[in-house]
Amino acid sequence: MIKNYAAFIAHLKRTGQMKLLPRVLRELRREEAYAKKFAPTRETAAKDPSLISGWRALENGILTDRTGKSALIDIYKKITS
């Protein structure tokens, strides 16, 4: 990640590589979107009423689901199979 943008742009100007700036910007936006997508999240029934009760967390790509909705779906699957 770039820490000092002014110094980075000055370096690009000094080396004659200003054409790289749009690609760098695109890559920074891509990294930001990836970080936002995989940021730890936690949903509760208060935020999302469709969960019925409990909570659901996504951290490091692992979903931990302790909701009433998942419990009801598990019961349904056991009954119907």
C-alpha positions in Angstrom: 0.0 0.0 0.0 1.2 3.5 -0.8 1.8 5.6 2.3 2.9 8.9 0.8 0.9 9.7 -2.4 2.7 13.0 -3.0 6.1 11.3 -3.0 4.7 8.5 -5.2 3.4 10.9 -7.8 6.7 12.9 -7.7 8.6 9.6 -8.3 6.3 8.8 -11.3 6.9 12.3 -12.7 10.6 12.1 -12.1 10.9 8.7 -13.8 8.5 9.6 -16.7 6.0 6.9 -15.7 2.9 9.0 -15.2 1.0 6.7 -17.6 1.1 4.1 -14.8 -1.1 6.3 -12.6 -4.5 5.1 -13.9 -3.4 1.4 -13.5 -2.2 2.1 -10.0 -5.5 3.8 -9.1 -7.4 0.8 -10.5 -5.3 -1.6 -8.5 -5.8 0.4 -5.3 -9.6 0.4 -5.8 -9.5 -3.4 -6.4 -7.6 -3.9 -3.2 -10.0 -1.7 -1.3 -13.0 -3.6 -2.7 -11.4 -6.9 -1.8 -10.6 -5.8 1.7 -14.2 -4.5 2.2 -15.6 -7.8 0.9 -13.6 -9.9 3.2 -13.7 -7.7 6.3 -15.1 -9.3 9.4 -18.8 -8.8 9.6 -21.4 -9.7 12.2 -25.2 -9.7 11.6 -27.8 -10.0 14.3 -31.5 -10.5 14.3 -31.9 -6.9 15.3 -30.2 -5.7 12.1 -31.7 -8.4 9.8 -35.1 -9.7 10.9 -35.0 -12.5 8.4 -32.5 -14.3 10.7 -35.4 -14.8 13.2 -33.0 -14.9 16.2 -29.3 -15.3 17.0 -26.3 -14.0 15.0 -24.2 -14.7 12.0 -20.5 -13.8 11.6 -18.1 -13.9 8.6 -14.4 -13.8 9.5 -11.4 -14.9 7.4 -13.8 -16.4 4.9 -15.5 -18.7 7.5 -19.2 -18.2 8.1 -20.4 -19.0 11.6 -24.2 -19.2 11.7 -26.0 -19.4 15.0 -29.3 -18.1 13.9 -32.8 -19.4 14.5 -33.3 -19.5 10.7 -30.4 -22.0 10.3 -31.7 -24.1 13.1 -35.2 -24.3 11.5 -33.6 -25.2 8.1 -31.6 -28.0 9.8 -34.8 -29.3 11.5 -36.6 -29.2 8.1 -33.8 -31.1 6.4 -33.8 -33.8 9.1 -37.6 -34.3 8.9 -37.7 -34.4 5.1 -34.8 -36.7 4.5 
